[in-house]
Amino acid sequence: MSPDPQPAFRASGLVHVYREAEVDVAALRGVDLTVPPGQRVALLGRSGSGKSTLLSIAAGLMRPSAGTVTIGDQDLGTADRRALERLRRDVLGLMLQGTDVNLLAHESAAANVAWSVRGLRGRDTTLGARVLAAGGVPDDDRPVSALSVSHRQTAALAVALAPRPRLLLADEPTSRLDGDARDALLDLLVQETTREGIAVLLVTHDERVARRMDRMIHLRDGRVGEEDSGSGRRAVVAADGSVPIPQHLRGDWPTGSLVTVEPDGDGGLRIRRADDGETR
């Protein structure tokens, strides 16, 4: 049997702490997450849950404080500047929040795609041009700054996908689009990443966007809380054996509650509140 292919992305025990107003703040608190090749994963969570921090670390824009993060066989925690630059050039496609950081505003959409594959051996503009055409982006010399918001977002997707990356990282790619434009962009993203076998790690606050991905990961307070792969939200057992209480039950199980956990005799677990014996 051939060995399993390396995952497109893997985080193990990922911790990130930053300094704010002379106080250490933990943005990520031990995240474990694997994205297999070709799989599309959405990260959801409230503001401050850690989803954008996780994406920035995956892009090599921030260093993890602890734990390991790998893209293929590259450990991002130990990679030097040149290794990170090669990773972003050869392996990653980046679609950061807002079009301005993804595009050369004074160039046309086609020129932006051409710039994205410049100097990359064996890469051409075929995929990027296909995305532009499918998204109805005008095929002329007007600069992208003169295009509509939806066409600029489509151009940003074309630029990110043109080099045929192994992993596309997208931060709120539809946040400025109306419903029809959002759905059109998602149709393109799903169609082309499926065709090319490109994995996706996408941050969104919109569950309608997240449901177009293969898996939805809900982050809560810097941890993986729940996962939904199309058959309902389920809690995720962490590496330390902890299991988060589902969000809709948190009101009945406040922080600090004492519980007992024991087998139920039928392959499951029974949780009882230690003070009153109530079973949930």
N, C-alpha and C positions, 0 to 999 in steps of 0.2 A: 504494500500500500504506500502511495506517495504521502509525504507529510502534509498536514493541514497548511494552507497558505497563511502567511502572516497577516494579522488583522491590519486594516487600514489605520486604525487608531486604537490605542490602549492606554488607559489610566489605571493605576493601582495605588491605592492609599494616597491619592493626590490631595495635598494641602497647600493652600496659598494664604499667606498673611501679609497684610499691608499696614502701613503706619498712617494714622489719621488723627490730627489734633493731639499728638503725643500719646496716642493709644493704639495698641496692636489690635487689628480687626481681622478675624478669620473669614475670608470670602469663600474658601473651600475647606471642608473638614473631613477629608478621607473619602474621596470619590473613587469608586471602582466602576469602570465603563469600558466595554470593548465594542468596536464597530467593525464587523467583518467586511471583507472586500465586497464592494458593490451594494452595500446596504445603506439605506437612507434613515437617519436618526434625527428626530427633533428634540431639542431641549426646551422645556417650558418651565416657568416659575415666576413668582412675583419679583418685582424690582428688588435687587439685593440678594437674590437667591444663589447667585454665583454663576449663572449661565454664560454671561458675556466674558467673565473672567476665565472660565473653562475654555471658551473658544479662543481667547487671546493667547492662552498658554499653548493650545493646539497649533496655533499659527506661529509659535516661536517668538511672539511679541512680548511675552512676559515669562519669567522663570518661575517654576514651582518652588515653594518653600520646602516641601518634603514630598516623598512618594516618587513614583516614576511615571513618565509619560513617553510613549514611543509612537512614532509614525513609521510603519514598516519595521525596520531594524534600527532606526535612528532614535537614540535616547535624547530627548530634548533638554533634559536637565544637565547633561554633560557636553552637549554640542557647542562648538565654538561658533563665532560669528560667521565664518565662511561656510560651515556646515549648514547653519540655519538659512543662509542665503541660497545655497544649492537646493535645500529642501523646498523653500518657497518658489524657486524657479522651476524645479524638475518634478516635484511630487504633489504640491498643494495648489489648489485654485482658491483664491481669496475673493470673497464678495462681502466687503465690510459695509457697515451701516452707513447709508447716505451715498449717493452716486459720485459726489465730488472727489472722494478719496480713491475711487476705483477707475476713473477715466481721466484722460488728457482733454480738458474742456475745449481747447482750441482746435483739436483734431476731429475728423469725421469718425463715425462709428467704425467704418471699414479700416481706417488708419489705426484706430485703437486696437482692433483685433490684430492687425499686422504687427504692431509694436509688441503685443503680448507673446508672440511666437518668435520674435526676432532673435537670432543667434541660437535657437534651440534646434539641434540636429534631429532630423526626422519628423519635425512638427511643421504643420502648414496651417493655412487659414480656413480649411474646408469646414471644420466643425463650427467655428465662430461665424462664418458667413451663413451657414445653414440656420443657426439660431437667429441671426439678424433678419434673414428673409422670412422665417416662420413667424417672427414677432412683428413683422410689418414695419421694420425700421427703414426710413427712407434711404434709398441707394443713391446718394448724391454727396456732394462735398461740404454740405453744411456742418458746422461744428456741433458736437454733441450738446454743448451748452444751449443751442437753439432748438433742441428736440423737446418733446413732451416728457413729463416725468416717467410715464410708462415706457416710452422708447429708450430713455436713458437707463432705466433699470434693466431692460432687455439687453442693451449694449453692455452693461456691467456683467450680466450673466454670460454673454458671448465671450467677453474678454477673459472671464474666469475659467470657462470651459475650453477655450480654443487650444491651449497646450495639452489637452487631454490629461488632466491631473489624475492621480490615484484617489485623491480625497478633495472634495469641495467643502470649504468652510464658508457658511453664509450667515450673516448677522442681520436679522430682521429684513430679509430681502424684499418683502411686500408691504412694509409698514406705511409707505406713502401712496399706496395704490388703492383705487376703488375696487369693488367686488369683481367686476368683469376683468379689469386689468390684472388683478391678483390671480384670478383663476387661469388667465392666459399665460402668465409667467410661470405658474406652477406646472401647467401642462407641458411647457417647454422644458422646464427643469427635470421633471420626472421622465419625460420621453427621451431626452438626450443622455441623462445619466444612466438610464436603463440600457440604451443602445450601446453606450461606451463602457459599461461596467464600472462607473465611477461611484465611489462611496460618498455620502453626504452627511455632514454634521451641521445642523441648521438650528439657529436660535430664533425663537418666535414667542410672542405673547398671545398669538391667535391660534386657538385650537383648530379652526378650520384649515389653517395652513399645516399645522402639525399632523392632522389626520391624512394628509397626502403622503406622509413619510411611512416607512415600514414599521418604525417603533417610535413611541413617544416616551421620553424620560422626563419625569417631573422632579425638579430640584427644589429642595426646601431647606433653608438655612445652611446652604453650602454642602448639603448631602443629597444623595439620590434617595428620594422618598418613595415614588411609585413608578411603575412602568406599564405601558399599554401597547400591546402588539396587535390590537384589533379585536381582542376577546375580553376586554374589560381591564380596568386599572387594578394592579396587584402591587402589594408592598414588596420591597426588595431586601433580602437578607444581606447585610453588610459583611465585610471580611471579619469584623470582630464579633459577629453573631447577633448583632442588634437588628431589630425589626421596627421600623417606624409605625406608629399608630396612624391609620388613614386619616386624611385631613377632616373628613366629615364626622369623625368620632372624637376629634381632639377636645371638643368642649366637655365631653363626659370623662376624659382621661387627661386631666391637666398635668403639667410638668411637676414631677415629684411624687406622682401617685405610686403607691406600693402595690405590686401585683405578684401573684404566683403564676408560673407557667408550667404546665404538666401535660403529658400525653393524654389524648382523649380516648385511647383504646381503638381508634379507627383510622390510624395513620395521620392524625392531625394533632393540633395543640389546643389546649384549653387555657384561657387567661382569666384569672379571677382577681377581682379587687381584694387586696389583703384585708381591708378593714371591714367589708360587709359580705364577702363571698360571692358577689354578683359576677355572673359569667357573661362575657361579650362574644 
